[in-house]
Amino acid sequence: MTSNVLIVYYSQSGQLKEIIDKTTAVLLQDAEINLSTYKIEMEEEFPFPWDFYSFFNAFPDSFLQKPHKIKRIPADILNQKYDLILMYYQVWFLSPSIPINSFLQNQEAKQLLNGSRIVTISGTRNMWFLAQEKIKVLLKTNQAKLVGNIALVDHTPNLISAITIVNWMFSGVKKKMFNFLPFPGISKKTIDESERFGNILLHSIKQNEYKNLQHNLIDADAVVVKPFLVSVDTKGNRMFKIWSKIIDTKQGNQRKKFLKLFYYYLIFAIWIISPLVNLLYYIFYPFNFLKYKKQIKYYQGIE
Ligand SMILES: Cc1cc2nc3c(=O)[nH]c(=O)nc-3n(C[C@H](O)[C@H](O)[C@H](O)COP(=O)(O)O)c2cc1C
């Protein structure tokens, strides 16, 4: 029996495309799987490499989940019925990126998503937890069923990855900063090893059975949850809510001024607040042990 599987993605640097190639390699080789790919295309593309203004100007719309216009979804993609949709996405400012948000709120996409089974696969720096919650809400609105989640991240320490990713985003080149810092983004090893998830996906597709999919993915370390990062994400979301609402009301030079202030706030948050959150995390770890255990279980799950 042939199964139709659709890949939906957006990627600026091509990192997510590399992840797609690895995680779908076995699906591509299977004669009974009909794999289609749809790349989300924006009416007005975001720059890559980014410049200072465009990067921070993407913050309010990302965080407030304001959709932008995307190009029409090709008819041959829309006219198929899919057994499974693999949705590859990245996080921008603790929210699903604008292209993914725009897709999930697009009228034509609703047709694709309605009643479909979805596996989400994110490729981020390391802070994807609350963005995934926002994706869950949008999937529910579209009557789509989340059946699995894979989260690929940069495993270098939080402060190091914060420096290297900025250098990457503003230069467009994945290079070792100062010649000694690790490469930015998700490591080649992590991407190469993501091939193993393809076999787990293949098994579910072949059996047409998705009940154990997330369980099998978790067993293969597809979702590693660090409560310290969840805590930074949660606190960041609270502050971003205030900042995004303020900046959203500003235009022209006023907006530029506020975006600069937001940039200073981010530096402060990353270099002062997040190490403090980390310190408090370790001090109070024994008292919060049960809470963290629950958190890990929740964010590894798909409910
Ligand atoms: C504007 C912007 C904001 C980002 N914010 C976050 C974030 O909040 N959390 C995170 O883990 N990664 C963040 N990233 C990294 C992306 O999730 C992603 O890993 C990176 O942009 C590479 O994706 P690509 O496949 O589109 O090239 C951000 C990237 C950009 C460009």
The ligand as an SDF file (V2000), in Angstrom:
LIG
                    3D

 31 33  0  0  0  0  0  0  0  0999 V2000
   15.4220   36.2710   13.9910 C   0  0  0  0  0  0  0  0  0  0  0  0
   15.8790   34.9840   14.6330 C   0  0  0  0  0  0  0  0  0  0  0  0
   15.5170   34.7030   15.9460 C   0  0  0  0  0  0  0  0  0  0  0  0
   15.8800   33.4780   16.5270 C   0  0  0  0  0  0  0  0  0  0  0  0
   15.4320   33.1800   17.7970 N   0  0  0  0  0  0  0  0  0  0  0  0
   15.6800   31.9530   18.3190 C   0  0  0  0  0  0  0  0  0  0  0  0
   15.1300   31.5880   19.5840 C   0  0  0  0  0  0  0  0  0  0  0  0
   14.3880   32.3510   20.2300 O   0  0  0  0  0  0  0  0  0  0  0  0
   15.3970   30.3470   20.0860 N   0  0  0  0  0  0  0  0  0  0  0  0
   16.2110   29.4650   19.4110 C   0  0  0  0  0  0  0  0  0  0  0  0
   16.4480   28.3670   19.9300 O   0  0  0  0  0  0  0  0  0  0  0  0
   16.7140   29.7680   18.1810 N   0  0  0  0  0  0  0  0  0  0  0  0
   16.4670   30.9820   17.6270 C   0  0  0  0  0  0  0  0  0  0  0  0
   16.9720   31.2950   16.3710 N   0  0  0  0  0  0  0  0  0  0  0  0
   17.6970   30.2620   15.5940 C   0  0  0  0  0  0  0  0  0  0  0  0
   16.7290   29.5680   14.6040 C   0  0  0  0  0  0  0  0  0  0  0  0
   15.7490   28.8390   15.3090 O   0  0  0  0  0  0  0  0  0  0  0  0
   17.4240   28.6100   13.6210 C   0  0  0  0  0  0  0  0  0  0  0  0
   18.0610   27.5900   14.2870 O   0  0  0  0  0  0  0  0  0  0  0  0
   18.4290   29.2930   12.7270 C   0  0  0  0  0  0  0  0  0  0  0  0
   17.9160   30.5230   12.3060 O   0  0  0  0  0  0  0  0  0  0  0  0
   18.7620   28.4380   11.5100 C   0  0  0  0  0  0  0  0  0  0  0  0
   17.5710   28.1500   10.7970 O   0  0  0  0  0  0  0  0  0  0  0  0
   17.4270   28.0650    9.2160 P   0  0  0  0  0  0  0  0  0  0  0  0
   17.2300   26.6210    8.9010 O   0  0  0  0  0  0  0  0  0  0  0  0
   16.2520   28.9050    8.8270 O   0  0  0  0  0  0  0  0  0  0  0  0
   18.6980   28.6110    8.6160 O   0  0  0  0  0  0  0  0  0  0  0  0
   16.6570   32.5300   15.7890 C   0  0  0  0  0  0  0  0  0  0  0  0
   17.0510   32.8560   14.4790 C   0  0  0  0  0  0  0  0  0  0  0  0
   16.6600   34.0460   13.8990 C   0  0  0  0  0  0  0  0  0  0  0  0
   17.0670   34.3310   12.4760 C   0  0  0  0  0  0  0  0  0  0  0  0
  1  2  1  0
  2  3  1  0
  2 30  2  0
  3  4  2  0
  4  5  1  0
  4 28  1  0
  5  6  2  0
  6  7  1  0
  6 13  1  0
  7  8  2  0
  7  9  1  0
  9 10  1  0
 10 11  2  0
 10 12  1  0
 12 13  2  0
 13 14  1  0
 14 15  1  0
 14 28  1  0
 15 16  1  0
 16 17  1  0
 16 18  1  0
 18 19  1  0
 18 20  1  0
 20 21  1  0
 20 22  1  0
 22 23  1  0
 23 24  1  0
 24 25  2  0
 24 26  1  0
 24 27  1  0
 28 29  2  0
 29 30  1  0
 30 31  1  0
M  END
$$$$
